[in-house]
Amino acid sequence: MTTLKGLRGLQVMVGEKCVGRVVQGALCDSLRALDGLWLDRGVRGMRFLCAEHIRVIGAHCVVADDAGQRLKMKPRSMLLRAISTDGARLGAIADAAFDETSLAVKHLILYRSWTDAFLGGVPVTAFCRDLDSDRVIVSQSLSEKEEEP
């Protein structure tokens, strides 16, 4: 499993040529799969590499069959408010762990406080995204389990 933050700085290879480095990963609107990667191509600017063109995500590089396309959108950080089903604030979703082969998100990573940034956060598997308020709703049973220890 790989996290979005773990992708930063990896080289993107097309054939035997390095076409850029990963700036950040982008998830689909439902937060269930990797949508693509934002690449920094130096003087050629930012490019977006769709998930369909990603062949292998390795420990040291990403192998793709396309160099990405120039889009007007700019990358934005994944920092979404997390709330429970009753509306209580839980913290912020700042990262996601996904499978390298299927590119499906296994869990989101919840930071309940600034100390969680150093400790690694709490994995959240039962969630849904409210697109109207741009928040992640975490299952009530999961948020109760997180508060007990």
DSSP file with accessible surface (Angstrom, degrees, kcal/mol):
  #  RESIDUE AA STRUCTURE BP1 BP2  ACC     N-H-->O    O-->H-N    N-H-->O    O-->H-N    TCO  KAPPA ALPHA  PHI   PSI    X-CA   Y-CA   Z-CA
    1    1 A M              0   0  125      0, 0.0     2,-0.3     0, 0.0    98,-0.2   0.000 360.0 360.0 360.0 143.0    0.0    0.0    0.0
    2    2 A T  E     -A   98   0A  26     96,-2.5    96,-3.1     5,-0.0     2,-0.3  -0.922 360.0-139.5-124.9 148.9    1.2    3.5   -0.8
    3    3 A T  E  >  -A   97   0A  46     -2,-0.3     4,-0.7    94,-0.2    94,-0.2  -0.708  24.7-117.2-103.8 161.3    0.0    6.9    0.5
    4    4 A L  H >> S+     0   0   13     92,-1.7     3,-1.0    -2,-0.3     4,-0.5   0.901 118.1  51.5 -62.4 -39.3   -0.5   10.1   -1.5
    5    5 A K  H >4 S+     0   0   77      1,-0.2     3,-0.7    91,-0.2    -1,-0.2   0.818 102.5  60.9 -68.1 -28.1    2.2   11.8    0.5
    6    6 A G  H 34 S+     0   0   46      1,-0.2    -1,-0.2    -3,-0.1    -2,-0.2   0.688  96.8  60.9 -71.2 -16.7    4.6    8.9   -0.2
    7    7 A L  H X< S+     0   0    0     -3,-1.0     3,-2.1    -4,-0.7    15,-0.3   0.725  76.4 114.8 -80.7 -21.8    4.3    9.6   -4.0
    8    8 A R  T << S+     0   0  138     -3,-0.7    15,-0.2    -4,-0.5     3,-0.1  -0.229  82.5  11.5 -57.7 130.9    5.7   13.1   -3.8
    9    9 A G  T 3  S+     0   0   36     13,-3.0    -1,-0.3     1,-0.3     2,-0.1   0.318  88.0 140.1  88.6  -8.2    9.0   13.4   -5.5
   10   10 A L    <   -     0   0   25     -3,-2.1    12,-2.5    12,-0.1    -1,-0.3  -0.428  55.2-115.5 -68.7 142.0    9.0   10.1   -7.4
   11   11 A Q  E     -Gh  21  61B  69     49,-0.9    51,-3.0    10,-0.2     2,-0.6  -0.494  20.0-139.9 -73.0 146.6   10.2   10.2  -10.9
   12   12 A V  E     -Gh  20  62B   0      8,-2.8     7,-2.8    49,-0.2     8,-0.7  -0.956  19.6-161.0-110.0 120.5    7.7    9.5  -13.7
   13   13 A M  E     -Gh  18  63B  40     49,-3.3    51,-2.8    -2,-0.6     2,-0.5  -0.881  15.8-174.5-107.6 132.1    9.2    7.3  -16.5
   14   14 A V  E >  S-Gh  17  64B  41      3,-2.7     3,-1.8    -2,-0.4     2,-0.4  -0.976  76.4 -40.3-120.7 111.2    7.9    7.0  -20.0
   15   15 A G  T 3  S-     0   0   67     49,-0.6    49,-0.1    -2,-0.5    -2,-0.0  -0.582 123.9 -30.8  68.4-124.6   10.0    4.4  -21.7
   16   16 A E  T 3  S+     0   0  195     -2,-0.4     2,-0.4    -3,-0.1    -1,-0.2   0.268 120.3  95.5-105.8  10.9   13.5    5.1  -20.6
   17   17 A K  E <  S-G   14   0B 119     -3,-1.8    -3,-2.7     2,-0.0     2,-0.6  -0.865  70.5-133.6-110.9 135.0   13.0    8.8  -20.2
   18   18 A C  E     -G   13   0B  54     -2,-0.4    -5,-0.2    -5,-0.2     3,-0.1  -0.738  22.8-179.3 -81.8 120.1   12.2   10.7  -17.0
   19   19 A V  E     -     0   0B  14     -7,-2.8     2,-0.3    -2,-0.6    -1,-0.1   0.469  55.7 -54.1-101.9  -2.7    9.4   13.1  -17.9
   20   20 A G  E     -G   12   0B   9     -8,-0.7    -8,-2.8    21,-0.1     2,-0.3  -0.957  55.6 -81.7 158.3-173.8    8.9   14.7  -14.5
   21   21 A R  E     -GI  11  40B 121     19,-1.7    19,-2.8    -2,-0.3     2,-0.3  -0.941  42.7-102.6-125.7 149.9    8.4   14.2  -10.8
   22   22 A V  E     + I   0  39B   5    -12,-2.5   -13,-3.0    -2,-0.3    17,-0.2  -0.512  31.1 178.2 -72.4 128.0    5.1   13.7   -8.9
   23   23 A V  E     -     0   0B  52     15,-3.2     2,-0.3     1,-0.4    -1,-0.2   0.825  66.9 -31.8 -92.5 -47.0    3.9   16.8   -7.1
   24   24 A Q  E     - I   0  38B  35     14,-1.1    14,-3.1   -17,-0.1    -1,-0.4  -0.980  56.5-112.4-166.5 160.3    0.8   15.2   -5.7
   25   25 A G  E     - I   0  37B   6     -2,-0.3     2,-0.4    12,-0.2    12,-0.2  -0.683  24.9-145.9 -95.7 154.3   -1.9   12.6   -6.3
   26   26 A A  E     - I   0  36B  21     10,-2.9     9,-3.0    -2,-0.3    10,-1.6  -0.976   7.7-150.4-123.7 133.9   -5.5   13.4   -7.0
   27   27 A L  E     - I   0  34B  24     -2,-0.4     7,-0.2     7,-0.3    10,-0.0  -0.650  26.2-102.2 -97.2 159.2   -8.5   11.3   -5.9
   28   28 A C    >   -     0   0   32      5,-2.4     3,-1.6    -2,-0.2    -1,-0.1  -0.181  45.4 -93.7 -69.3 172.3  -11.9   11.0   -7.6
   29   29 A D  T 3  S+     0   0  110      1,-0.3    -1,-0.1     2,-0.1    -2,-0.0   0.832 126.8  51.1 -62.3 -31.6  -14.8   12.9   -6.2
   30   30 A S  T 3  S-     0   0   62     98,-0.1    -1,-0.3     3,-0.0    99,-0.1   0.544 105.3-129.3 -83.2  -5.2  -16.0    9.9   -4.1
   31   31 A L  S <  S+     0   0    5     -3,-1.6    -2,-0.1     2,-0.2     3,-0.1   0.743  78.8 112.3  64.1  27.0  -12.5    9.5   -2.6
   32   32 A R  S    S+     0   0  109      1,-0.2    73,-2.3    72,-0.1     2,-0.3   0.559  74.5  23.1-105.0 -11.8  -12.6    5.8   -3.5
   33   33 A A  B    S-M  104   0C  37     71,-0.3    -5,-2.4    -5,-0.1     2,-0.4  -0.993  83.2 -95.9-152.9 156.3   -9.9    5.6   -6.3
   34   34 A L  E     -I   27   0B   8     69,-2.8    -7,-0.3    -2,-0.3     3,-0.1  -0.613  29.7-170.7 -74.0 126.6   -6.8    7.5   -7.6
   35   35 A D  E     -     0   0B  81     -9,-3.0    16,-2.0    -2,-0.4     2,-0.3   0.773  55.1 -65.0 -89.1 -31.9   -7.8    9.8  -10.4
   36   36 A G  E     -IJ  26  50B   0    -10,-1.6   -10,-2.9    14,-0.3     2,-0.4  -0.982  48.4 -86.1 167.8-173.4   -4.3   10.7  -11.5
   37   37 A L  E     -IJ  25  49B   0     12,-2.5    12,-3.3    -2,-0.3     2,-0.5  -0.970  22.8-134.7-127.0 141.2   -1.1   12.4  -10.6
   38   38 A W  E     -IJ  24  48B   8    -14,-3.1   -15,-3.2    -2,-0.4   -14,-1.1  -0.834  29.3-161.3 -91.5 129.0    0.1   16.0  -11.0
   39   39 A L  E     -IJ  22  47B   0      8,-3.3     8,-2.2    -2,-0.5     2,-0.6  -0.883  17.1-143.0-113.6 144.3    3.6   16.2  -12.4
   40   40 A D  E     -IJ  21  46B  80    -19,-2.8   -19,-1.7    -2,-0.4     6,-0.2  -0.929  17.7-179.6-102.1 118.0    6.2   18.9  -12.4
   41   41 A R    >   -     0   0   33      4,-1.8     3,-1.7    -2,-0.6     2,-0.2  -0.008  35.1-127.5-108.1  28.0    8.0   18.9  -15.7
   42   42 A G  G >  S+     0   0   53      1,-0.3     3,-1.7     2,-0.2    -1,-0.3  -0.441  86.8   3.6  67.9-126.1   10.3   21.8  -15.0
   43   43 A V  G 3  S+     0   0  156      1,-0.3    -1,-0.3    -2,-0.2     3,-0.1   0.689 127.2  66.6 -69.5 -15.7   10.2   24.5  -17.7
   44   44 A R  G <  S-     0   0  124     -3,-1.7    -1,-0.3     1,-0.2    -2,-0.2   0.545 103.3-138.3 -81.0  -8.3    7.4   22.5  -19.5
   45   45 A G    <   -     0   0   20     -3,-1.7    -4,-1.8     2,-0.0     2,-0.2  -0.206  37.8 -24.7  88.4-172.8    5.1   23.3  -16.5
   46   46 A M  E     -J   40   0B  40     -6,-0.2     2,-0.3    -5,-0.1    25,-0.3  -0.555  58.5-174.2 -79.7 141.5    2.6   21.2  -14.6
   47   47 A R  E     -J   39   0B  47     -8,-2.2    -8,-3.3    -2,-0.2     2,-0.5  -0.952  19.8-134.4-132.9 153.8    0.9   18.2  -16.2
   48   48 A F  E     -JK  38  69B  17     21,-2.8    21,-2.5    -2,-0.3     2,-0.6  -0.943  13.8-159.6-111.4 124.5   -1.9   15.9  -15.2
   49   49 A L  E     -J   37   0B   0    -12,-3.3   -12,-2.5    -2,-0.5     5,-0.1  -0.911  18.2-135.8-104.8 112.0   -1.3   12.2  -15.7
   50   50 A C  E >   -J   36   0B  24     -2,-0.6     3,-1.6   -14,-0.2     4,-0.4  -0.305  19.0-117.2 -64.8 152.4   -4.6   10.2  -15.7
   51   51 A A  G >  S+     0   0   20    -16,-2.0     3,-1.2     1,-0.3   -15,-0.1   0.788 111.5  68.0 -62.2 -27.5   -4.8    7.0  -13.8
   52   52 A E  G 3  S+     0   0  145    -17,-0.3    -1,-0.3     1,-0.2   -16,-0.1   0.768  99.7  49.9 -64.4 -24.5   -5.4    5.1  -17.1
   53   53 A H  G <  S+     0   0   60     -3,-1.6    12,-1.9    11,-0.1     2,-0.5   0.497  86.0 101.4 -93.7  -4.8   -1.9    5.9  -18.2
   54   54 A I  E <   +L   64   0B  13     -3,-1.2    10,-0.2    -4,-0.4     3,-0.1  -0.705  41.1 171.7 -82.5 124.7   -0.2    4.7  -15.0
   55   55 A R  E     +     0   0B 141      8,-2.8     2,-0.4    -2,-0.5     9,-0.2   0.848  63.7   6.2 -98.7 -47.4    1.3    1.3  -15.5
   56   56 A V  E     -L   63   0B  84      7,-1.9     7,-2.9     2,-0.0     2,-0.6  -0.998  51.7-157.9-142.1 135.8    3.4    0.6  -12.4
   57   57 A I  E     +L   62   0B  14     -2,-0.4     5,-0.2    43,-0.2     2,-0.1  -0.961  31.1 175.2-110.8 111.2    3.8    2.5   -9.1
   58   58 A G        -     0   0   33      3,-2.5   -48,-0.0    -2,-0.6    -2,-0.0  -0.400  45.9 -97.5-106.7-174.6    7.1    1.4   -7.6
   59   59 A A  S    S+     0   0   85      1,-0.2     3,-0.1    -2,-0.1    -1,-0.0   0.797 120.6  23.1 -74.6 -27.2    9.2    2.3   -4.6
   60   60 A H  S    S+     0   0  162      1,-0.3   -49,-0.9   -50,-0.1     2,-0.3   0.569 128.1   6.8-118.5 -15.0   11.5    4.6   -6.6
   61   61 A C  E     -h   11   0B  37    -51,-0.2    -3,-2.5   -40,-0.0     2,-0.5  -0.987  59.6-120.2-159.8 167.5    9.5    5.7   -9.7
   62   62 A V  E     -hL  12  57B   0    -51,-3.0   -49,-3.3    -2,-0.3     2,-0.5  -0.968  24.7-149.1-113.6 128.7    6.2    5.6  -11.5
   63   63 A V  E     +hL  13  56B  55     -7,-2.9    -8,-2.8    -2,-0.5    -7,-1.9  -0.878  26.0 166.3-101.6 128.3    6.1    4.0  -15.0
   64   64 A A  E     -hL  14  54B   5    -51,-2.8   -49,-0.6    -2,-0.5   -10,-0.2  -0.856  41.2-137.9-133.8 168.4    3.5    5.4  -17.4
   65   65 A D  S    S+     0   0   75    -12,-1.9     2,-0.3    -2,-0.3   -11,-0.1   0.285  88.7  46.7-110.4   9.2    2.8    5.3  -21.1
   66   66 A D  S    S-     0   0   63    -13,-0.4     3,-0.1   -53,-0.1    -1,-0.1  -0.990  71.4-134.8-147.3 151.4    2.0    9.0  -21.4
   67   67 A A        -     0   0   23     -2,-0.3   -28,-0.1     1,-0.3   -18,-0.1   0.436  58.5-109.3 -87.2   0.6    3.7   12.2  -20.3
   68   68 A G        -     0   0    9    -21,-0.1     2,-0.4   -18,-0.0    -1,-0.3  -0.132  29.6 -91.8  93.5 167.1    0.5   13.8  -19.1
   69   69 A Q  B     -K   48   0B  97    -21,-2.5   -21,-2.8    -3,-0.1     2,-0.5  -0.903  30.7-110.8-122.6 149.1   -1.6   16.7  -20.4
   70   70 A R        -     0   0  148     -2,-0.4     2,-0.3   -23,-0.2   -23,-0.2  -0.656  40.3-178.7 -78.7 125.4   -1.6   20.3  -19.6
   71   71 A L        -     0   0   60     -2,-0.5   -25,-0.1   -25,-0.3     0, 0.0  -0.898  35.3-130.8-122.7 155.1   -4.7   21.4  -17.8
   72   72 A K  S    S+     0   0  205     -2,-0.3    -1,-0.1     2,-0.1     2,-0.1   0.762  84.0  92.2 -75.7 -24.7   -5.8   24.8  -16.5
   73   73 A M        -     0   0  127      1,-0.0    -2,-0.2    -3,-0.0     0, 0.0  -0.371  68.3-145.6 -66.7 150.6   -6.6   23.4  -13.1
   74   74 A K        -     0   0  147     -2,-0.1    -2,-0.1     1,-0.0    -1,-0.0  -0.852  27.1 -95.3-112.0 153.2   -3.9   23.5  -10.5
   75   75 A P        -     0   0   33      0, 0.0     2,-0.3     0, 0.0   -49,-0.1  -0.328  39.4-162.5 -65.2 148.0   -3.3   20.9   -7.9
   76   76 A R        -     0   0  153    -52,-0.0     2,-0.0     0, 0.0     0, 0.0  -0.974  24.6-100.8-131.3 149.6   -4.9   21.5   -4.5
   77   77 A S        -     0   0   81     -2,-0.3     2,-1.3     1,-0.1   -53,-0.0  -0.309  29.8-118.6 -69.1 150.6   -4.0   19.9   -1.2
   78   78 A M        +     0   0   38     16,-0.3     2,-0.4     2,-0.0    -1,-0.1  -0.736  59.0 140.2 -90.2  90.4   -6.2   17.2    0.2
   79   79 A L        +     0   0  113     -2,-1.3     2,-0.4     2,-0.0    15,-0.2  -0.846  21.2 166.3-135.2  95.6   -7.4   18.7    3.4
   80   80 A L  E     -B   93   0A   8     13,-2.2    13,-3.3    -2,-0.4     2,-0.2  -0.923  38.6-113.0-116.8 138.6  -11.0   18.0    4.0
   81   81 A R  E     -Bc  92 135A  97     53,-0.6    55,-2.8    -2,-0.4     2,-0.5  -0.462  29.6-148.4 -67.4 135.8  -13.0   18.4    7.2
   82   82 A A  E     +Bc  91 136A   0      9,-2.8     8,-3.0    53,-0.2     9,-1.3  -0.930  20.5 175.0-109.2 129.3  -14.1   15.1    8.8
   83   83 A I  E     -Bc  89 137A  20     53,-2.6    55,-3.1    -2,-0.5     6,-0.2  -0.908  27.7-118.4-128.6 158.1  -17.3   15.0   10.7
   84   84 A S  E >   - c   0 138A   3      4,-2.4     3,-1.7    -2,-0.3    55,-0.2  -0.351  41.8 -95.4 -84.1 175.6  -19.3   12.2   12.4
   85   85 A T  T 3  S+     0   0   85     53,-0.7    54,-0.1     1,-0.3    -1,-0.1   0.761 126.8  53.6 -67.4 -21.3  -22.8   11.3   11.3
   86   86 A D  T 3  S-     0   0  113      2,-0.1    -1,-0.3    54,-0.0     0, 0.0   0.399 123.7-103.1 -92.4   2.8  -24.3   13.5   14.1
   87   87 A G  S <  S+     0   0   47     -3,-1.7     2,-0.2     1,-0.3    -2,-0.1   0.452  71.0 144.5  96.9   1.2  -22.2   16.5   12.9
   88   88 A A        -     0   0   47      1,-0.1    -4,-2.4    -5,-0.0    -1,-0.3  -0.509  54.9-111.1 -74.6 140.0  -19.4   16.5   15.5
   89   89 A R  E     +B   83   0A 174     -6,-0.2    -6,-0.2    -2,-0.2    -1,-0.1  -0.536  35.8 174.9 -71.4 133.7  -16.0   17.6   14.2
   90   90 A L  E     -     0   0A  19     -8,-3.0     2,-0.3     1,-0.4    -7,-0.2   0.661  49.0 -96.0-108.8 -27.3  -13.5   14.8   14.2
   91   91 A G  E     -B   82   0A  17     -9,-1.3    -9,-2.8     2,-0.0     2,-0.4  -0.998  54.1 -45.2 146.2-144.7  -10.5   16.5   12.5
   92   92 A A  E     -BD  81 111A  27     19,-2.3    19,-3.0    -2,-0.3     2,-0.6  -0.975  32.7-135.1-132.2 140.7   -9.2   16.7    9.0
   93   93 A I  E     +BD  80 110A   0    -13,-3.3   -13,-2.2    -2,-0.4    17,-0.2  -0.844  36.7 158.3 -89.7 118.6   -8.6   14.1    6.2
   94   94 A A  E     +     0   0A  15     15,-1.7     2,-0.3    -2,-0.6   -16,-0.3   0.451  55.8  21.2-124.1  -2.6   -5.1   14.9    4.9
   95   95 A D  E     - D   0 109A   7     14,-0.9    14,-2.7   -91,-0.1     2,-0.3  -0.968  56.6-149.9-157.7 168.2   -3.9   11.7    3.2
   96   96 A A  E     - D   0 108A   0     -2,-0.3   -92,-1.7    12,-0.3     2,-0.4  -0.996  10.2-142.6-146.2 143.9   -5.1    8.4    1.7
   97   97 A A  E     +AD   3 107A   4     10,-3.0     9,-2.5    -2,-0.3    10,-1.5  -0.913  28.6 175.3-107.0 133.7   -3.6    5.0    1.4
   98   98 A F  E     -AD   2 105A   0    -96,-3.1   -96,-2.5    -2,-0.4     2,-0.3  -0.922  35.6 -98.7-137.6 162.2   -4.3    3.1   -1.8
   99   99 A D     >  -     0   0   39      5,-2.3     4,-1.7    -2,-0.3     5,-0.1  -0.646  26.6-141.3 -81.2 134.1   -3.4   -0.2   -3.6
  100  100 A E  T  4 S+     0   0   58     -2,-0.3   -43,-0.2     1,-0.2    -1,-0.1   0.774  96.3  40.9 -68.7 -28.2   -0.6    0.2   -6.2
  101  101 A T  T  4 S+     0   0  124      1,-0.1    -1,-0.2   -45,-0.1    -2,-0.0   0.912 126.7  27.6 -89.4 -45.5   -2.1   -2.2   -8.7
  102  102 A S  T  4 S-     0   0   69      2,-0.1    -2,-0.2     1,-0.0     3,-0.1   0.651  90.3-139.6 -89.9 -16.0   -5.8   -1.5   -8.6
  103  103 A L     <  +     0   0   21     -4,-1.7   -69,-2.8     1,-0.2     2,-0.3   0.675  52.3 145.5  62.2  20.2   -5.4    2.2   -7.5
  104  104 A A  B     -M   33   0C  33    -71,-0.2    -5,-2.3    -5,-0.1     2,-0.4  -0.704  55.6-113.8 -86.9 139.1   -8.4    1.8   -5.2
  105  105 A V  E     -D   98   0A  16    -73,-2.3    -7,-0.3    -2,-0.3     3,-0.1  -0.568  27.1-173.2 -74.0 126.5   -8.3    3.7   -1.9
  106  106 A K  E     -     0   0A 105     -9,-2.5     2,-0.3    -2,-0.4    -8,-0.2   0.849  66.9 -19.1 -86.5 -42.8   -8.0    1.3    1.1
  107  107 A H  E     -D   97   0A  38    -10,-1.5   -10,-3.0    16,-0.0    -1,-0.4  -0.974  57.4-122.7-161.0 155.1   -8.5    4.0    3.8
  108  108 A L  E     -DE  96 124A   0     16,-2.6    16,-2.9    -2,-0.3     2,-0.6  -0.644  30.2-124.4 -91.9 158.5   -8.3    7.7    4.4
  109  109 A I  E     -DE  95 123A  17    -14,-2.7   -15,-1.7    -2,-0.2   -14,-0.9  -0.932  22.3-156.9-113.1 119.0   -6.0    9.0    7.1
  110  110 A L  E     -DE  93 122A   0     12,-3.2    12,-2.7    -2,-0.6     2,-0.6  -0.806   5.2-158.5 -98.4 129.0   -7.7   11.2    9.7
  111  111 A Y  E     -D   92   0A  38    -19,-3.0   -19,-2.3    -2,-0.5     3,-0.1  -0.939   9.7-179.2-105.3 112.0   -5.7   13.7   11.8
  112  112 A R  S    S-     0   0  108     -2,-0.6     2,-0.3   -21,-0.2    -1,-0.1   0.739  71.3  -1.3 -82.3 -25.2   -7.6   14.5   15.0
  113  113 A S  S >> S-     0   0   55    -21,-0.1     3,-1.0   -22,-0.0     4,-0.5  -0.931  84.6 -90.6-152.4 175.5   -5.0   17.0   16.2
  114  114 A W  T >4 S+     0   0  191     -2,-0.3     3,-0.8     1,-0.3     4,-0.5   0.789 121.0  63.3 -67.1 -23.8   -1.6   18.4   15.1
  115  115 A T  T >> S+     0   0   54      1,-0.2     4,-1.6     2,-0.2     3,-1.0   0.804  90.7  66.4 -70.8 -26.0    0.1   15.6   17.0
  116  116 A D  H <>>S+     0   0   14     -3,-1.0     4,-1.6     1,-0.2     5,-0.8   0.762  88.5  67.5 -63.9 -24.4   -1.4   13.1   14.7
  117  117 A A  H <<5S+     0   0   55     -3,-0.8    -1,-0.2    -4,-0.5    -2,-0.2   0.855 108.2  37.7 -63.1 -32.1    0.6   14.6   11.9
  118  118 A F  H <45S+     0   0  160     -3,-1.0    -2,-0.2    -4,-0.5    -1,-0.2   0.776 118.1  49.4 -86.6 -29.6    3.7   13.2   13.7
  119  119 A L  H  <5S-     0   0  138     -4,-1.6    -2,-0.2     3,-0.0    -3,-0.2   0.550 116.1-106.1 -90.0 -10.5    2.1    9.9   14.8
  120  120 A G  T  <5 -     0   0   42     -4,-1.6    -3,-0.2    -5,-0.2    -4,-0.1   0.305  48.9-109.3 107.3 -10.9    0.7    9.0   11.5
  121  121 A G      < -     0   0   23     -5,-0.8   -10,-0.2    -6,-0.1   -12,-0.0  -0.128  39.9 -67.1  82.5-178.6   -3.0    9.6   11.9
  122  122 A V  E     -E  110   0A  22    -12,-2.7   -12,-3.2     2,-0.0     2,-0.2  -0.946  44.3-123.6-116.0 127.4   -6.0    7.3   12.2
  123  123 A P  E     -E  109   0A  73      0, 0.0     2,-0.5     0, 0.0   -14,-0.2  -0.509  24.0-163.6 -72.7 137.2   -7.1    5.1    9.3
  124  124 A V  E     +E  108   0A   0    -16,-2.9   -16,-2.6    -2,-0.2     3,-0.1  -0.983  21.2 162.6-123.7 118.9  -10.8    5.6    8.3
  125  125 A T        +     0   0   84     -2,-0.5     2,-0.9   -18,-0.2    -1,-0.1   0.716  64.2  65.8-106.5 -28.5  -12.4    2.9    6.1
  126  126 A A  S    S+     0   0   41     13,-0.1    13,-2.2     2,-0.0     2,-0.3  -0.823  76.0 119.2 -99.9 100.9  -16.2    3.7    6.6
  127  127 A F  E     -F  138   0A  13     -2,-0.9     2,-0.3    11,-0.2    11,-0.2  -0.964  39.6-162.5-153.0 163.7  -16.8    7.1    5.0
  128  128 A C  E     -F  137   0A  68      9,-1.7     9,-3.3    -2,-0.3     2,-0.5  -0.968  23.6-123.1-147.2 158.0  -18.7    9.0    2.4
  129  129 A R  E     -F  136   0A  38     -2,-0.3     2,-0.8     7,-0.2     7,-0.2  -0.896   8.0-149.9-109.0 130.6  -18.1   12.5    0.9
  130  130 A D  E  >> -F  135   0A  58      5,-2.9     5,-1.5    -2,-0.5     4,-1.2  -0.871  10.3-168.8 -94.3 107.5  -20.6   15.2    0.9
  131  131 A L  T  45S+     0   0  102     -2,-0.8    -1,-0.2     1,-0.2     5,-0.0   0.787  80.4  60.9 -70.8 -27.0  -19.9   17.2   -2.2
  132  132 A D  T  45S+     0   0  155      1,-0.2    -1,-0.2    -3,-0.1    -2,-0.0   0.933 120.5  23.6 -66.1 -45.0  -22.2   20.1   -1.3
  133  133 A S  T  45S-     0   0   51      2,-0.1    -1,-0.2    -3,-0.1    -2,-0.2   0.489 102.4-127.5 -98.5  -4.0  -20.3   21.0    1.9
  134  134 A D  T  <5 +     0   0   61     -4,-1.2   -53,-0.6     1,-0.2     2,-0.3   0.916  64.8 131.1  55.5  49.3  -17.0   19.4    0.8
  135  135 A R  E   < -cF  81 130A  90     -5,-1.5    -5,-2.9   -55,-0.1     2,-0.5  -0.896  58.1-126.0-127.0 157.8  -16.7   17.3    4.0
  136  136 A V  E     -cF  82 129A   0    -55,-2.8   -53,-2.6    -2,-0.3     2,-0.6  -0.917  20.0-149.2-105.3 125.0  -16.1   13.7    4.7
  137  137 A I  E     -cF  83 128A  45     -9,-3.3    -9,-1.7    -2,-0.5     2,-0.4  -0.856  12.2-155.6 -98.2 119.4  -18.7   12.0    6.8
  138  138 A V  E     -cF  84 127A   0    -55,-3.1   -53,-0.7    -2,-0.6   -11,-0.2  -0.770  29.5 -97.4 -96.9 137.9  -17.2    9.2    9.0
  139  139 A S     >  -     0   0   36    -13,-2.2     4,-2.2    -2,-0.4     3,-0.2  -0.216  27.9-130.5 -53.1 137.1  -19.4    6.3   10.2
  140  140 A Q  H  > S+     0   0   53      1,-0.2     4,-2.0     2,-0.2     5,-0.2   0.899 106.6  53.8 -60.6 -40.9  -20.6    6.9   13.8
  141  141 A S  H  > S+     0   0   64      1,-0.2     4,-1.6     2,-0.2    -1,-0.2   0.884 109.5  48.9 -64.2 -35.1  -19.6    3.4   14.9
  142  142 A L  H  > S+     0   0   30     -3,-0.2     4,-1.8     1,-0.2    -1,-0.2   0.922 109.1  51.0 -70.9 -41.2  -16.0    4.1   13.7
  143  143 A S  H  X S+     0   0    2     -4,-2.2     4,-1.3     1,-0.2    -2,-0.2   0.850 108.6  52.8 -68.2 -30.4  -15.7    7.5   15.4
  144  144 A E  H  X S+     0   0   99     -4,-2.0     4,-1.2     1,-0.2    -1,-0.2   0.906 108.1  50.9 -68.5 -38.8  -16.9    6.0   18.7
  145  145 A K  H  < S+     0   0  136     -4,-1.6    -2,-0.2     1,-0.2    -1,-0.2   0.866 108.4  52.8 -65.5 -34.5  -14.2    3.3   18.4
  146  146 A E  H  < S+     0   0   20     -4,-1.8    -1,-0.2     1,-0.2    -2,-0.2   0.832 109.0  48.8 -70.9 -30.7  -11.5    5.9   17.8
  147  147 A E  H  < S+     0   0  131     -4,-1.3    -1,-0.2     1,-0.2    -2,-0.2   0.717  96.6  72.7 -83.3 -20.8  -12.5    7.9   20.9
  148  148 A E     <        0   0  155     -4,-1.2    -1,-0.2    -3,-0.2    -2,-0.1   0.925 360.0 360.0 -63.1 -48.2  -12.5    5.0   23.3
  149  149 A P              0   0  146      0, 0.0    -3,-0.0     0, 0.0    -4,-0.0   0.319 360.0 360.0 -66.9 360.0   -8.7    4.3   23.6
